[in-house]
Amino acid sequence: MAAKGLESDEAPWQKMVKVFGARTAKNNAAHLLPHLKSNFRILDVGCGIGSITIDLANLVLDGEVVGIDTNESTTPMAQQMAQDKGVSNVKFSFGDAHDLSAFPDESFDVVHAHQVALHLPNPVKALKEMRRVLKTGGVLSLRDNIDLMHYPLDPWIQKNQDWFRDLSRKSGANPQGGSYTHDWTHQAGFPWDKIDSAVVSWSVSTLEDRRFWASGGKNAFRTMGLKAGYGNEKDYDEIERAWEAWAEKDEGRMV
């Protein structure tokens, strides 16, 4: 039986909106906000369902924000969210970070990518494209995960994380890409004296937040993992139970 508060009859797309729709410019791109001006043109690479993109559009009301993603199924969700929020200076379309040929050189004041570079098989190539479409003196804004830690430790949650990291690496991605973005950016042509980097952390500690993250974490890797040969159905049942138990522990934390 699922732990209280984790049961859900939501469709997969509703869960996607609930989890990824919680991302905001303030929470996920705070480092960028001081650099914005109201007339800026921004490219949001790997925008997903567009919650950060739309937030950015509200901060450049005299400008424009363009969101692109390789997952075309998210575009209608992003467009609907923008419509529901009454934001008109934003548009969404298909786009691959490795090939931004749809945009001419020096098209944008800001290029933003949240949790994108770590998923790319060739991040330096993509960053070179981002640099090309960026205006001289413009801002490239990157944020990528370095690590994910849980307390108390649970062998099933750890197994889930290990499987995910292993499959990510086999697919050409880097699940700890945040440790490399400064170097990738330099390889893409940015001089060292123009690269700023910092590390921040999130702590998930309240019961509400633990249940929220557990509801996504317990099923996030099942389909992909099974298809790739990681574990069996019983293993993922154990992983779900581990996530549910973790969420209900007062001492539970995720950083």
N, C-alpha and C positions, 0 to 999 in steps of 0.2 A: 504494500500500500504506500502511496506517495505521502510524504510528510505534509502536514497541514500548511497550506499556503502555496504549494507548488503544483497542485492539480491545475490543468488548463486544457480547455477544448479549443484554444485558438488555432487557426490555420497557420501553416508555416510562414506565409507572408505577413500575417499579423504579428507573429513573434519577431520577425525581422524588423518590422517597423517599431515594435516596442523596445527592442534591444538597441538597434543602431539609431533609431530616432531619438534616443536619449542623449546623443552626442550634440554638443553645442560649440559655438566658436569660443565662448568664454571658458568652457571646461577643457576643450581639446585643442585650442589654438591661441591660448592667452599670450604666448610669446610673440604672435604676429600682430595683435590688435594695436599696440602703440605705433606701428609703422603705417597704418592705413590712413588714407585720405578719402574724402567723400566722393571724389571723381575718379577713383581708381578703377581699372579694368583688371579683373582677377580670373585666373584659370584654376579651377579646382580639379586636380587629377585624381581619379579613383574616388569619385564623390559618393558612390553608393546611392542610398535613398535620399541624399541631399540635405540632411538636417544642418550640417555645418555650412554647406554651400548657401543655403537660404539665410542663415544667420549672418554670414559675411555680406550678402546682398543688402541686408538691412543696415549695414555699417557703411556702405558706399552708395547711398541713395542717388547720387548724381552720376554714378558709374554703372558698371555692369559686371556680372559674374557668370562665367560659363563653367558648367560641371560636366565632366566626361567620365565614362566608366565602360569597361569591357563587358560588363553584365547588363545586357540590354533589358532584362526583366525589371531592373530597378528604375529605369527611366520613367515609366508611367507613374510609379510611386512618388518619385521626386517631383514630377510635374504636378501631381495632385496635391502634394504637400504645399508646394509653392502657391498653388491656386487657393487652397484652403486658408493659407495665411495672408493672402492678398499681396504677395510679393511678385512684382512684374519685371524687375530688372535682373532676372536670372533665367537662364535657359539650360537645358540638359540634352545630351546626345551621346551616341556611342563614340568611344575614343580609346586608343591604346597609347599608354605612356611612352612606348618605344618608338612610336611614329606619330608625331604631331604635325604632319605635313598639311593638315587642313588649315593650319594657322601660319601666317607669314612671320618672318623674323621680327623681333621686337614688337610683339602684339600686346603684351600684358605688363602692367606695373607690378603684379604679384603672381607667382605660381605657387600654389599650395598643394601639398600632398600629405594626407594624414593616414598613417599605417599602410603605406603603399609600397615604398621602396623595398621593404623587407620581403614582399611577395614577388618581386620581379626577378626573372631569370638573368636579366642583364641590367642591373640598376644604373651602371655608369652610362650606358647607351641612352637610357631614359632620361637621366639627369642632363646629358648633353642636349637632348631635345628640349627639355625644360629651359635650359640656359639660352638656347637659340631663340625661343619665342618670348623671352624675358627682355624688357627694355633695358638699355644701359642705365645702371644705377637702381634697377628694380630689386625686388626681394624674392628669393626662393625660400619657402617655408616648408620644412620637413619635420615630421614627428613619427618615430617608429619605436616599437617595443624593444626593450632589452631583455627583460625576464619577467616571469610570473611565478609568484611564490604563495603557498598556502600554509596556514597553521590552523589546527594541528595537522601534521603530515598524515596522509592517508595513502596506502600503497596503490589503491585503485585509481585515485585521482592522479597520483604520480605516474602510473602506467599510462593513463590517458594522455597526459602532457608529453611523456617520452615518445609515445607513438606519433602524436601530432608533429613534434619537432623532427622526428626521423623522416616522416613522409614529406614534410615541407622541404627538408634538405634534398631528398631524392628528386623532388620536382623542380629543383633549381632555386628555390627560395631560401631565405635566411631568417628563421624565426626569432633571432636575436639581432636583427639588422640595425637596431638603434646604436649598437656599439661601433658600427662601420660607416654611418651616414656622413660623418665629417670627412673621412678618407675618400669615399665614393664621390662626394661633392668636389673635392680637390682634383680627383682624376678626371672629372667632367669639365675642368677648365677654370674653376673658381680659385683665385689665389688664397693662400693661407690667411693673409691679413684681412680678408673679407668674410671669413667663415667664423661664426659664433656658434658655440654649442653648450648645452647645459643638460643636466639630468634632473628629472622630477619624479615623484612617486605618488601613486594613489593608494589609499588604504580603504578597503571595503570592510566595514566593521558592524554596521547596524543590522538588526534582524531583517529589516525590509530590503536593504541592499544585498545582504547575503542570499536571501530568497530570490531576488531579481537575477543575480549573476548565476546562481545555481540552476535556475529554470532554463537558462541558455546553455550553460556549460554541460549539463547532463546529457544533452542530445547533439551537441555541436559537431561531434566527430564520428558519430555512429555510422551513418551511411557511407561517408568517405572512407572511414577506416575499414569497414567490412569489405568494401569493394577492392581496397588495396591489400587485403589479406592480413589486417591487424586484428587479432582476436576473433571471437565468435559472439553470437547473440547473448549467451549467458554472461560473457565478460562485460558486455555493455549494460546488461541489467545490473551487475554489481557496481559498475561505474555510476549509474543513475542513483542507486541506493546510497553510495558514498557521498555524492554531491548533496543529496537530500539531507543526509545525517549531518554533514558539515554545516549546512545552512542553519540548522536548529541549535548549534552549539554557541553558547554565549561567548566562548573564547575564540570562536572562528574569525579568522582574518584572511584577507587576500591582498597582496601588495604587488 
